[in-house]
Amino acid sequence: MVTLQDVRDAAARLDGVAHRTPVIHSRTLDARVGAEVFLKAENLQRIGAFKFRGAYNAIRKLSPEQLRRGIAAYSSGNHAQAVALAAKELGTTAVIVMPEDTPRSKLDAVAGYGAEVITYDRYTGNREQIGARLAADRGLALIPPYEHPDVIAGQGTAALELLDETGPLDAIVVPVGGGGLIAGSAVAATGLQPGIRVIGVEPEAGNDTFLSLAAGRRVSIPVPRTIADGQAAPTPGELTFSINRELVEQIVLISDDEIRDALRFAVDRLKLVMEPSGATGLAALLAGRLDPPPARLGVIISGGNIGAARLAELLA
């Protein structure tokens, strides 16, 4: 398991390395939702997403010999960029397995940080198997996107910072893909403030954690087809699910059209660029999925890695 102290230790490693991202408050959003809402803008984090926190924390803890050999990872995009940048800053190399349909902006960013990219078909290939085989063949340290205690602890630092700035909240709302961000956030939030509600958000097509919590065990679904590509995990991680089963109160589901509405609201009223996965927490509020909403709540905007052409296409 991951503890609050693990998250605090991760925060110390990240101090001066990761951005302490701003917390955005909008009266327009408050009026629209009927609650006081605080947005943790991880779309403004290094590499454009919260993933840098977990990747850097995990790689920073590797031995000198592991760093000399290099890093392997698999990711739909943001973890790939995070590992590539963290590896570069810590003086090692990285090889990343990515879906061949990953948005071009994310592929270019990973290559730009100096990592080697190996692509696969997400609908027919198994990235965990490909990544494990690659790491074994080349003697690399495998840093998965969420199924790793040091990654989870690093992700939890976003919630640690949020609560430090806002003070007590009634609830925290977090996007859910593989479950690393919400697991780390839940550890941090409930450790700092016992009784706080932890609420996850998934796209309707990618409801594996929703189904798993309802069943009391990990459930697998076909690889989701959703505009929220960062939340297209077919099953929760074993470690992340063990944490989320204990600490997460509920998962709410939203449609792709509701995500588009949130992206539009973010640009028009908040002046923030979000990727679809990053906007799902905001989408849940705007769509009224929390009814009634907690009086005072925080939302993690998990990422903003989207190109101008793709954003225009989604909002057309």
DOZA-258517 format. One record per residue (C-alpha): x, y, z; residue in one letter. Coordinates in steps of 0.001 Angstrom, whole numbers, plus 500000, padded with zeros to 6 digits. Layout:
N
<atom><X>X</X><Y>Y</Y><Z>Z</Z><code>a</code></atom>
...
END
This chain:
316
<atom><X>500000</X><Y>500000</Y><Z>500000</Z><code>m</code></atom>
<atom><X>500929</X><Y>503673</Y><Z>499672</Z><code>v</code></atom>
<atom><X>500852</X><Y>505961</Y><Z>502716</Z><code>t</code></atom>
<atom><X>500508</X><Y>509684</Y><Z>503319</Z><code>l</code></atom>
<atom><X>504182</X><Y>509731</Y><Z>504301</Z><code>q</code></atom>
<atom><X>505063</X><Y>508229</Y><Z>500908</Z><code>d</code></atom>
<atom><X>503217</X><Y>511104</Y><Z>499244</Z><code>v</code></atom>
<atom><X>504993</X><Y>513648</Y><Z>501455</Z><code>r</code></atom>
<atom><X>508360</X><Y>512064</Y><Z>500627</Z><code>d</code></atom>
<atom><X>507492</X><Y>512282</Y><Z>496936</Z><code>a</code></atom>
<atom><X>506631</X><Y>515956</Y><Z>497374</Z><code>a</code></atom>
<atom><X>510117</X><Y>516552</Y><Z>498808</Z><code>a</code></atom>
<atom><X>511728</X><Y>514889</Y><Z>495760</Z><code>r</code></atom>
<atom><X>509579</X><Y>516948</Y><Z>493418</Z><code>l</code></atom>
<atom><X>510197</X><Y>520254</Y><Z>495188</Z><code>d</code></atom>
<atom><X>511806</X><Y>522629</Y><Z>492716</Z><code>g</code></atom>
<atom><X>511418</X><Y>520097</Y><Z>489886</Z><code>v</code></atom>
<atom><X>507674</X><Y>519804</Y><Z>489255</Z><code>a</code></atom>
<atom><X>505542</X><Y>522915</Y><Z>488941</Z><code>h</code></atom>
<atom><X>503319</X><Y>523803</Y><Z>491865</Z><code>r</code></atom>
<atom><X>500369</X><Y>524291</Y><Z>489543</Z><code>t</code></atom>
<atom><X>497786</X><Y>526994</Y><Z>490227</Z><code>p</code></atom>
<atom><X>494376</X><Y>526424</Y><Z>491754</Z><code>v</code></atom>
<atom><X>491752</X><Y>528180</Y><Z>489632</Z><code>i</code></atom>
<atom><X>488534</X><Y>529591</Y><Z>491078</Z><code>h</code></atom>
<atom><X>485739</X><Y>530902</Y><Z>488852</Z><code>s</code></atom>
<atom><X>482569</X><Y>532628</Y><Z>490077</Z><code>r</code></atom>
<atom><X>480923</X><Y>531721</Y><Z>486782</Z><code>t</code></atom>
<atom><X>481642</X><Y>528041</Y><Z>487380</Z><code>l</code></atom>
<atom><X>480472</X><Y>528277</Y><Z>490999</Z><code>d</code></atom>
<atom><X>477165</X><Y>529771</Y><Z>489861</Z><code>a</code></atom>
<atom><X>476726</X><Y>527183</Y><Z>487121</Z><code>r</code></atom>
<atom><X>477399</X><Y>524244</Y><Z>489466</Z><code>v</code></atom>
<atom><X>475885</X><Y>525608</Y><Z>492683</Z><code>g</code></atom>
<atom><X>479022</X><Y>524989</Y><Z>494732</Z><code>a</code></atom>
<atom><X>482420</X><Y>526485</Y><Z>495480</Z><code>e</code></atom>
<atom><X>484795</X><Y>524784</Y><Z>493044</Z><code>v</code></atom>
<atom><X>488599</X><Y>524773</Y><Z>493030</Z><code>f</code></atom>
<atom><X>490350</X><Y>523485</Y><Z>489903</Z><code>l</code></atom>
<atom><X>493877</X><Y>522086</Y><Z>490303</Z><code>k</code></atom>
<atom><X>495346</X><Y>522973</Y><Z>486899</Z><code>a</code></atom>
<atom><X>497644</X><Y>520035</Y><Z>486149</Z><code>e</code></atom>
<atom><X>497218</X><Y>520895</Y><Z>482474</Z><code>n</code></atom>
<atom><X>499883</X><Y>523501</Y><Z>483330</Z><code>l</code></atom>
<atom><X>502252</X><Y>520923</Y><Z>484831</Z><code>q</code></atom>
<atom><X>505516</X><Y>520055</Y><Z>483093</Z><code>r</code></atom>
<atom><X>504799</X><Y>517984</Y><Z>479945</Z><code>i</code></atom>
<atom><X>501216</X><Y>519237</Y><Z>480257</Z><code>g</code></atom>
<atom><X>499891</X><Y>516651</Y><Z>482712</Z><code>a</code></atom>
<atom><X>500079</X><Y>515301</Y><Z>486270</Z><code>f</code></atom>
<atom><X>502037</X><Y>512294</Y><Z>485014</Z><code>k</code></atom>
<atom><X>505367</X><Y>514054</Y><Z>485461</Z><code>f</code></atom>
<atom><X>504937</X><Y>513806</Y><Z>489234</Z><code>r</code></atom>
<atom><X>504758</X><Y>510030</Y><Z>489381</Z><code>g</code></atom>
<atom><X>507313</X><Y>509335</Y><Z>486658</Z><code>a</code></atom>
<atom><X>509964</X><Y>511593</Y><Z>488182</Z><code>y</code></atom>
<atom><X>509390</X><Y>510278</Y><Z>491700</Z><code>n</code></atom>
<atom><X>509743</X><Y>506648</Y><Z>490569</Z><code>a</code></atom>
<atom><X>512809</X><Y>507217</Y><Z>488393</Z><code>i</code></atom>
<atom><X>514463</X><Y>509404</Y><Z>491037</Z><code>r</code></atom>
<atom><X>514337</X><Y>506438</Y><Z>493436</Z><code>k</code></atom>
<atom><X>516160</X><Y>504047</Y><Z>491092</Z><code>l</code></atom>
<atom><X>519712</X><Y>502929</Y><Z>491857</Z><code>s</code></atom>
<atom><X>522673</X><Y>504326</Y><Z>489895</Z><code>p</code></atom>
<atom><X>523000</X><Y>500955</Y><Z>488132</Z><code>e</code></atom>
<atom><X>519342</X><Y>501001</Y><Z>487076</Z><code>q</code></atom>
<atom><X>519732</X><Y>504547</Y><Z>485787</Z><code>l</code></atom>
<atom><X>522805</X><Y>503512</Y><Z>483808</Z><code>r</code></atom>
<atom><X>520855</X><Y>500714</Y><Z>482083</Z><code>r</code></atom>
<atom><X>517868</X><Y>502895</Y><Z>481195</Z><code>g</code></atom>
<atom><X>514074</X><Y>502986</Y><Z>481474</Z><code>i</code></atom>
<atom><X>511205</X><Y>501248</Y><Z>479690</Z><code>a</code></atom>
<atom><X>507575</X><Y>502343</Y><Z>479849</Z><code>a</code></atom>
<atom><X>504248</X><Y>502000</Y><Z>478070</Z><code>y</code></atom>
<atom><X>501657</X><Y>504732</Y><Z>477776</Z><code>s</code></atom>
<atom><X>498876</X><Y>506272</Y><Z>475715</Z><code>s</code></atom>
<atom><X>500799</X><Y>509542</Y><Z>475744</Z><code>g</code></atom>
<atom><X>501187</X><Y>511585</Y><Z>478922</Z><code>n</code></atom>
<atom><X>503117</X><Y>509018</Y><Z>480975</Z><code>h</code></atom>
<atom><X>505341</X><Y>508533</Y><Z>477947</Z><code>a</code></atom>
<atom><X>506198</X><Y>512234</Y><Z>477875</Z><code>q</code></atom>
<atom><X>506703</X><Y>512256</Y><Z>481627</Z><code>a</code></atom>
<atom><X>509102</X><Y>509299</Y><Z>481576</Z><code>v</code></atom>
<atom><X>510989</X><Y>510731</Y><Z>478603</Z><code>a</code></atom>
<atom><X>511512</X><Y>514107</Y><Z>480306</Z><code>l</code></atom>
<atom><X>512315</X><Y>512641</Y><Z>483725</Z><code>a</code></atom>
<atom><X>514821</X><Y>510238</Y><Z>482171</Z><code>a</code></atom>
<atom><X>516484</X><Y>513090</Y><Z>480307</Z><code>k</code></atom>
<atom><X>516732</X><Y>515234</Y><Z>483450</Z><code>e</code></atom>
<atom><X>518124</X><Y>512353</Y><Z>485508</Z><code>l</code></atom>
<atom><X>520750</X><Y>511452</Y><Z>482924</Z><code>g</code></atom>
<atom><X>519350</X><Y>508181</Y><Z>481610</Z><code>t</code></atom>
<atom><X>517602</X><Y>506913</Y><Z>478477</Z><code>t</code></atom>
<atom><X>514047</X><Y>505768</Y><Z>477847</Z><code>a</code></atom>
<atom><X>512218</X><Y>503447</Y><Z>475442</Z><code>v</code></atom>
<atom><X>508451</X><Y>503957</Y><Z>475324</Z><code>i</code></atom>
<atom><X>505751</X><Y>501648</Y><Z>473943</Z><code>v</code></atom>
<atom><X>502854</X><Y>503758</Y><Z>472599</Z><code>m</code></atom>
<atom><X>499649</X><Y>503074</Y><Z>470623</Z><code>p</code></atom>
<atom><X>500053</X><Y>503804</Y><Z>466935</Z><code>e</code></atom>
<atom><X>496927</X><Y>506011</Y><Z>467060</Z><code>d</code></atom>
<atom><X>498315</X><Y>508232</Y><Z>469820</Z><code>t</code></atom>
<atom><X>497722</X><Y>511919</Y><Z>468969</Z><code>p</code></atom>
<atom><X>500586</X><Y>513246</Y><Z>466870</Z><code>r</code></atom>
<atom><X>501352</X><Y>516001</Y><Z>469370</Z><code>s</code></atom>
<atom><X>502110</X><Y>513424</Y><Z>472077</Z><code>k</code></atom>
<atom><X>504289</X><Y>511244</Y><Z>469832</Z><code>l</code></atom>
<atom><X>506280</X><Y>514274</Y><Z>468731</Z><code>d</code></atom>
<atom><X>506745</X><Y>515442</Y><Z>472313</Z><code>a</code></atom>
<atom><X>508101</X><Y>512059</Y><Z>473447</Z><code>v</code></atom>
<atom><X>510570</X><Y>511933</Y><Z>470568</Z><code>a</code></atom>
<atom><X>511485</X><Y>515548</Y><Z>471258</Z><code>g</code></atom>
<atom><X>512607</X><Y>514635</Y><Z>474777</Z><code>y</code></atom>
<atom><X>514985</X><Y>512082</Y><Z>473268</Z><code>g</code></atom>
<atom><X>513128</X><Y>508829</Y><Z>473963</Z><code>a</code></atom>
<atom><X>512892</X><Y>505911</Y><Z>471556</Z><code>e</code></atom>
<atom><X>509275</X><Y>505180</Y><Z>470574</Z><code>v</code></atom>
<atom><X>507920</X><Y>501727</Y><Z>469688</Z><code>i</code></atom>
<atom><X>504289</X><Y>501675</Y><Z>468490</Z><code>t</code></atom>
<atom><X>501638</X><Y>498954</Y><Z>468669</Z><code>y</code></atom>
<atom><X>497929</X><Y>498474</Y><Z>467849</Z><code>d</code></atom>
<atom><X>496020</X><Y>499149</Y><Z>471077</Z><code>r</code></atom>
<atom><X>493052</X><Y>497061</Y><Z>469896</Z><code>y</code></atom>
<atom><X>495041</X><Y>493897</Y><Z>469179</Z><code>t</code></atom>
<atom><X>498267</X><Y>494209</Y><Z>471191</Z><code>g</code></atom>
<atom><X>498919</X><Y>493981</Y><Z>474942</Z><code>n</code></atom>
<atom><X>501085</X><Y>496869</Y><Z>476047</Z><code>r</code></atom>
<atom><X>501917</X><Y>495352</Y><Z>479438</Z><code>e</code></atom>
<atom><X>503316</X><Y>492232</Y><Z>477767</Z><code>q</code></atom>
<atom><X>505179</X><Y>494237</Y><Z>475144</Z><code>i</code></atom>
<atom><X>506680</X><Y>496536</Y><Z>477779</Z><code>g</code></atom>
<atom><X>507668</X><Y>493686</Y><Z>480107</Z><code>a</code></atom>
<atom><X>509309</X><Y>491783</Y><Z>477262</Z><code>r</code></atom>
<atom><X>511168</X><Y>494897</Y><Z>476129</Z><code>l</code></atom>
<atom><X>512442</X><Y>495606</Y><Z>479648</Z><code>a</code></atom>
<atom><X>513581</X><Y>492012</Y><Z>480121</Z><code>a</code></atom>
<atom><X>515316</X><Y>491792</Y><Z>476741</Z><code>d</code></atom>
<atom><X>517231</X><Y>495049</Y><Z>477199</Z><code>r</code></atom>
<atom><X>517740</X><Y>494960</Y><Z>480977</Z><code>g</code></atom>
<atom><X>515721</X><Y>498135</Y><Z>481540</Z><code>l</code></atom>
<atom><X>513836</X><Y>499320</Y><Z>484623</Z><code>a</code></atom>
<atom><X>510113</X><Y>499203</Y><Z>483829</Z><code>l</code></atom>
<atom><X>508115</X><Y>502225</Y><Z>485029</Z><code>i</code></atom>
<atom><X>504413</X><Y>501503</Y><Z>484366</Z><code>p</code></atom>
<atom><X>501902</X><Y>504363</Y><Z>484116</Z><code>p</code></atom>
<atom><X>500036</X><Y>503577</Y><Z>487334</Z><code>y</code></atom>
<atom><X>500738</X><Y>500110</Y><Z>488719</Z><code>e</code></atom>
<atom><X>503722</X><Y>501180</Y><Z>490852</Z><code>h</code></atom>
<atom><X>503754</X><Y>502500</Y><Z>494448</Z><code>p</code></atom>
<atom><X>506259</X><Y>505285</Y><Z>493700</Z><code>d</code></atom>
<atom><X>504228</X><Y>506425</Y><Z>490692</Z><code>v</code></atom>
<atom><X>501054</X><Y>506489</Y><Z>492791</Z><code>i</code></atom>
<atom><X>502776</X><Y>508422</Y><Z>495584</Z><code>a</code></atom>
<atom><X>504029</X><Y>510988</Y><Z>493100</Z><code>g</code></atom>
<atom><X>500564</X><Y>511489</Y><Z>491615</Z><code>q</code></atom>
<atom><X>499176</X><Y>512060</Y><Z>495103</Z><code>g</code></atom>
<atom><X>501235</X><Y>515221</Y><Z>495466</Z><code>t</code></atom>
<atom><X>498701</X><Y>517072</Y><Z>493270</Z><code>a</code></atom>
<atom><X>495981</X><Y>516539</Y><Z>495889</Z><code>a</code></atom>
<atom><X>498470</X><Y>517356</Y><Z>498659</Z><code>l</code></atom>
<atom><X>499093</X><Y>520758</Y><Z>497074</Z><code>e</code></atom>
<atom><X>495403</X><Y>521331</Y><Z>496378</Z><code>l</code></atom>
<atom><X>494355</X><Y>520836</Y><Z>499996</Z><code>l</code></atom>
<atom><X>497318</X><Y>522852</Y><Z>501250</Z><code>d</code></atom>
<atom><X>496063</X><Y>525807</Y><Z>499242</Z><code>e</code></atom>
<atom><X>492299</X><Y>525481</Y><Z>499713</Z><code>t</code></atom>
<atom><X>492038</X><Y>524160</Y><Z>503247</Z><code>g</code></atom>
<atom><X>489308</X><Y>521619</Y><Z>504083</Z><code>p</code></atom>
<atom><X>487082</X><Y>520436</Y><Z>501234</Z><code>l</code></atom>
<atom><X>483919</X><Y>518352</Y><Z>501246</Z><code>d</code></atom>
<atom><X>485016</X><Y>516330</Y><Z>498241</Z><code>a</code></atom>
<atom><X>487704</X><Y>515879</Y><Z>495628</Z><code>i</code></atom>
<atom><X>486802</X><Y>514889</Y><Z>492052</Z><code>v</code></atom>
<atom><X>489414</X><Y>513049</Y><Z>490000</Z><code>v</code></atom>
<atom><X>489558</X><Y>511573</Y><Z>486468</Z><code>p</code></atom>
<atom><X>490095</X><Y>507792</Y><Z>486413</Z><code>v</code></atom>
<atom><X>492077</X><Y>505874</Y><Z>483803</Z><code>g</code></atom>
<atom><X>494214</X><Y>503103</Y><Z>485246</Z><code>g</code></atom>
<atom><X>493559</X><Y>504535</Y><Z>488683</Z><code>g</code></atom>
<atom><X>496954</X><Y>505919</Y><Z>489704</Z><code>g</code></atom>
<atom><X>495939</X><Y>509570</Y><Z>490024</Z><code>l</code></atom>
<atom><X>492815</X><Y>508871</Y><Z>492042</Z><code>i</code></atom>
<atom><X>494631</X><Y>506298</Y><Z>494214</Z><code>a</code></atom>
<atom><X>497394</X><Y>508749</Y><Z>495086</Z><code>g</code></atom>
<atom><X>494895</X><Y>511573</Y><Z>495528</Z><code>s</code></atom>
<atom><X>492735</X><Y>509424</Y><Z>497789</Z><code>a</code></atom>
<atom><X>495704</X><Y>508468</Y><Z>499965</Z><code>v</code></atom>
<atom><X>496727</X><Y>512114</Y><Z>500300</Z><code>a</code></atom>
<atom><X>493236</X><Y>513562</Y><Z>500759</Z><code>a</code></atom>
<atom><X>491909</X><Y>511028</Y><Z>503263</Z><code>t</code></atom>
<atom><X>495208</X><Y>511063</Y><Z>505120</Z><code>g</code></atom>
<atom><X>495079</X><Y>514828</Y><Z>505518</Z><code>l</code></atom>
<atom><X>491330</X><Y>515079</Y><Z>505989</Z><code>q</code></atom>
<atom><X>489568</X><Y>511885</Y><Z>507153</Z><code>p</code></atom>
<atom><X>485981</X><Y>511851</Y><Z>505938</Z><code>g</code></atom>
<atom><X>486569</X><Y>513775</Y><Z>502714</Z><code>i</code></atom>
<atom><X>484624</X><Y>512278</Y><Z>499800</Z><code>r</code></atom>
<atom><X>486745</X><Y>510975</Y><Z>496919</Z><code>v</code></atom>
<atom><X>484786</X><Y>510798</Y><Z>493655</Z><code>i</code></atom>
<atom><X>486116</X><Y>509444</Y><Z>490373</Z><code>g</code></atom>
<atom><X>484986</X><Y>510191</Y><Z>486829</Z><code>v</code></atom>
<atom><X>485162</X><Y>507864</Y><Z>483823</Z><code>e</code></atom>
<atom><X>483867</X><Y>508116</Y><Z>480242</Z><code>p</code></atom>
<atom><X>480821</X><Y>505924</Y><Z>479669</Z><code>e</code></atom>
<atom><X>482715</X><Y>503767</Y><Z>477180</Z><code>a</code></atom>
<atom><X>485609</X><Y>503256</Y><Z>479612</Z><code>g</code></atom>
<atom><X>483741</X><Y>502267</Y><Z>482771</Z><code>n</code></atom>
<atom><X>486062</X><Y>499496</Y><Z>483979</Z><code>d</code></atom>
<atom><X>486628</X><Y>500976</Y><Z>487449</Z><code>t</code></atom>
<atom><X>482920</X><Y>501758</Y><Z>487841</Z><code>f</code></atom>
<atom><X>482074</X><Y>498124</Y><Z>487079</Z><code>l</code></atom>
<atom><X>484927</X><Y>496825</Y><Z>489214</Z><code>s</code></atom>
<atom><X>483870</X><Y>498764</Y><Z>492317</Z><code>l</code></atom>
<atom><X>480293</X><Y>497581</Y><Z>491841</Z><code>a</code></atom>
<atom><X>481445</X><Y>493961</Y><Z>491504</Z><code>a</code></atom>
<atom><X>484005</X><Y>494137</Y><Z>494304</Z><code>g</code></atom>
<atom><X>486687</X><Y>492758</Y><Z>491982</Z><code>r</code></atom>
<atom><X>488629</X><Y>493866</Y><Z>488928</Z><code>r</code></atom>
<atom><X>486515</X><Y>493710</Y><Z>485766</Z><code>v</code></atom>
<atom><X>487874</X><Y>493830</Y><Z>482220</Z><code>s</code></atom>
<atom><X>486087</X><Y>495473</Y><Z>479287</Z><code>i</code></atom>
<atom><X>486989</X><Y>495740</Y><Z>475581</Z><code>p</code></atom>
<atom><X>489481</X><Y>498514</Y><Z>474865</Z><code>v</code></atom>
<atom><X>487279</X><Y>501632</Y><Z>475055</Z><code>p</code></atom>
<atom><X>486629</X><Y>503856</Y><Z>472065</Z><code>r</code></atom>
<atom><X>486299</X><Y>507354</Y><Z>473498</Z><code>t</code></atom>
<atom><X>487697</X><Y>510819</Y><Z>472834</Z><code>i</code></atom>
<atom><X>489217</X><Y>510570</Y><Z>476333</Z><code>a</code></atom>
<atom><X>492180</X><Y>508533</Y><Z>475080</Z><code>d</code></atom>
<atom><X>494029</X><Y>508879</Y><Z>478396</Z><code>g</code></atom>
<atom><X>491195</X><Y>506979</Y><Z>480079</Z><code>q</code></atom>
<atom><X>491049</X><Y>504069</Y><Z>477659</Z><code>a</code></atom>
<atom><X>492257</X><Y>501426</Y><Z>480132</Z><code>a</code></atom>
<atom><X>490377</X><Y>498113</Y><Z>479784</Z><code>p</code></atom>
<atom><X>490856</X><Y>497105</Y><Z>483436</Z><code>t</code></atom>
<atom><X>492007</X><Y>498803</Y><Z>486661</Z><code>p</code></atom>
<atom><X>495466</X><Y>498076</Y><Z>487982</Z><code>g</code></atom>
<atom><X>495710</X><Y>495498</Y><Z>490749</Z><code>e</code></atom>
<atom><X>497497</X><Y>497881</Y><Z>493137</Z><code>l</code></atom>
<atom><X>495419</X><Y>500913</Y><Z>492232</Z><code>t</code></atom>
<atom><X>492172</X><Y>498974</Y><Z>492615</Z><code>f</code></atom>
<atom><X>493190</X><Y>497698</Y><Z>496047</Z><code>s</code></atom>
<atom><X>493553</X><Y>501327</Y><Z>497164</Z><code>i</code></atom>
<atom><X>490522</X><Y>502726</Y><Z>495355</Z><code>n</code></atom>
<atom><X>488242</X><Y>499967</Y><Z>496618</Z><code>r</code></atom>
<atom><X>488953</X><Y>501180</Y><Z>500156</Z><code>e</code></atom>
<atom><X>489121</X><Y>504954</Y><Z>499695</Z><code>l</code></atom>
<atom><X>486977</X><Y>505981</Y><Z>496695</Z><code>v</code></atom>
<atom><X>483312</X><Y>506638</Y><Z>497469</Z><code>e</code></atom>
<atom><X>481914</X><Y>506443</Y><Z>493940</Z><code>q</code></atom>
<atom><X>482603</X><Y>506671</Y><Z>490217</Z><code>i</code></atom>
<atom><X>480365</X><Y>508757</Y><Z>487966</Z><code>v</code></atom>
<atom><X>480137</X><Y>508362</Y><Z>484187</Z><code>l</code></atom>
<atom><X>479974</X><Y>510988</Y><Z>481456</Z><code>i</code></atom>
<atom><X>479478</X><Y>510907</Y><Z>477697</Z><code>s</code></atom>
<atom><X>481876</X><Y>512110</Y><Z>475024</Z><code>d</code></atom>
<atom><X>479445</X><Y>514915</Y><Z>474189</Z><code>d</code></atom>
<atom><X>479536</X><Y>516067</Y><Z>477820</Z><code>e</code></atom>
<atom><X>483328</X><Y>516082</Y><Z>477642</Z><code>i</code></atom>
<atom><X>483102</X><Y>518275</Y><Z>474542</Z><code>r</code></atom>
<atom><X>480827</X><Y>520674</Y><Z>476443</Z><code>d</code></atom>
<atom><X>483411</X><Y>520887</Y><Z>479225</Z><code>a</code></atom>
<atom><X>486221</X><Y>521566</Y><Z>476757</Z><code>l</code></atom>
<atom><X>484169</X><Y>524384</Y><Z>475265</Z><code>r</code></atom>
<atom><X>483345</X><Y>525850</Y><Z>478689</Z><code>f</code></atom>
<atom><X>487017</X><Y>525679</Y><Z>479668</Z><code>a</code></atom>
<atom><X>488097</X><Y>527647</Y><Z>476606</Z><code>v</code></atom>
<atom><X>485231</X><Y>530140</Y><Z>476569</Z><code>d</code></atom>
<atom><X>484882</X><Y>530902</Y><Z>480278</Z><code>r</code></atom>
<atom><X>488005</X><Y>529690</Y><Z>482088</Z><code>l</code></atom>
<atom><X>490553</X><Y>530429</Y><Z>479332</Z><code>k</code></atom>
<atom><X>492109</X><Y>527004</Y><Z>479907</Z><code>l</code></atom>
<atom><X>493085</X><Y>524376</Y><Z>477326</Z><code>v</code></atom>
<atom><X>492322</X><Y>520837</Y><Z>478476</Z><code>m</code></atom>
<atom><X>492593</X><Y>517491</Y><Z>476746</Z><code>e</code></atom>
<atom><X>489436</X><Y>515335</Y><Z>476869</Z><code>p</code></atom>
<atom><X>490717</X><Y>513110</Y><Z>479692</Z><code>s</code></atom>
<atom><X>491768</X><Y>516154</Y><Z>481656</Z><code>g</code></atom>
<atom><X>488322</X><Y>517700</Y><Z>481424</Z><code>a</code></atom>
<atom><X>486233</X><Y>514793</Y><Z>482687</Z><code>t</code></atom>
<atom><X>486048</X><Y>516048</Y><Z>486287</Z><code>g</code></atom>
<atom><X>484800</X><Y>519415</Y><Z>485068</Z><code>l</code></atom>
<atom><X>482399</X><Y>517652</Y><Z>482707</Z><code>a</code></atom>
<atom><X>480876</X><Y>515699</Y><Z>485600</Z><code>a</code></atom>
<atom><X>480107</X><Y>518933</Y><Z>487445</Z><code>l</code></atom>
<atom><X>478685</X><Y>520727</Y><Z>484417</Z><code>l</code></atom>
<atom><X>476519</X><Y>517696</Y><Z>483536</Z><code>a</code></atom>
<atom><X>475084</X><Y>517536</Y><Z>487047</Z><code>g</code></atom>
<atom><X>476461</X><Y>514103</Y><Z>487882</Z><code>r</code></atom>
<atom><X>476988</X><Y>515208</Y><Z>491484</Z><code>l</code></atom>
<atom><X>473433</X><Y>516030</Y><Z>492561</Z><code>d</code></atom>
<atom><X>473470</X><Y>517823</Y><Z>494867</Z><code>p</code></atom>
<atom><X>477129</X><Y>518819</Y><Z>494571</Z><code>p</code></atom>
<atom><X>479223</X><Y>519040</Y><Z>497735</Z><code>p</code></atom>
<atom><X>479327</X><Y>522629</Y><Z>498971</Z><code>a</code></atom>
<atom><X>483089</X><Y>522968</Y><Z>498627</Z><code>r</code></atom>
<atom><X>485011</X><Y>520723</Y><Z>496271</Z><code>l</code></atom>
<atom><X>488271</X><Y>520359</Y><Z>494415</Z><code>g</code></atom>
<atom><X>488665</X><Y>519022</Y><Z>490882</Z><code>v</code></atom>
<atom><X>491920</X><Y>517840</Y><Z>489370</Z><code>i</code></atom>
<atom><X>492281</X><Y>518917</Y><Z>485743</Z><code>i</code></atom>
<atom><X>494649</X><Y>516130</Y><Z>484850</Z><code>s</code></atom>
<atom><X>496098</X><Y>517258</Y><Z>481511</Z><code>g</code></atom>
<atom><X>496113</X><Y>519641</Y><Z>478583</Z><code>g</code></atom>
<atom><X>497999</X><Y>517800</Y><Z>475857</Z><code>n</code></atom>
<atom><X>495930</X><Y>518451</Y><Z>472779</Z><code>i</code></atom>
<atom><X>496875</X><Y>520083</Y><Z>469513</Z><code>g</code></atom>
<atom><X>494997</X><Y>523077</Y><Z>468135</Z><code>a</code></atom>
<atom><X>493677</X><Y>521125</Y><Z>465139</Z><code>a</code></atom>
<atom><X>492349</X><Y>518283</Y><Z>467307</Z><code>r</code></atom>
<atom><X>490721</X><Y>520689</Y><Z>469762</Z><code>l</code></atom>
<atom><X>489054</X><Y>522566</Y><Z>466893</Z><code>a</code></atom>
<atom><X>487819</X><Y>519251</Y><Z>465472</Z><code>e</code></atom>
<atom><X>486280</X><Y>518222</Y><Z>468795</Z><code>l</code></atom>
<atom><X>484558</X><Y>521577</Y><Z>469257</Z><code>l</code></atom>
<atom><X>483372</X><Y>522004</Y><Z>465662</Z><code>a</code></atom>
END
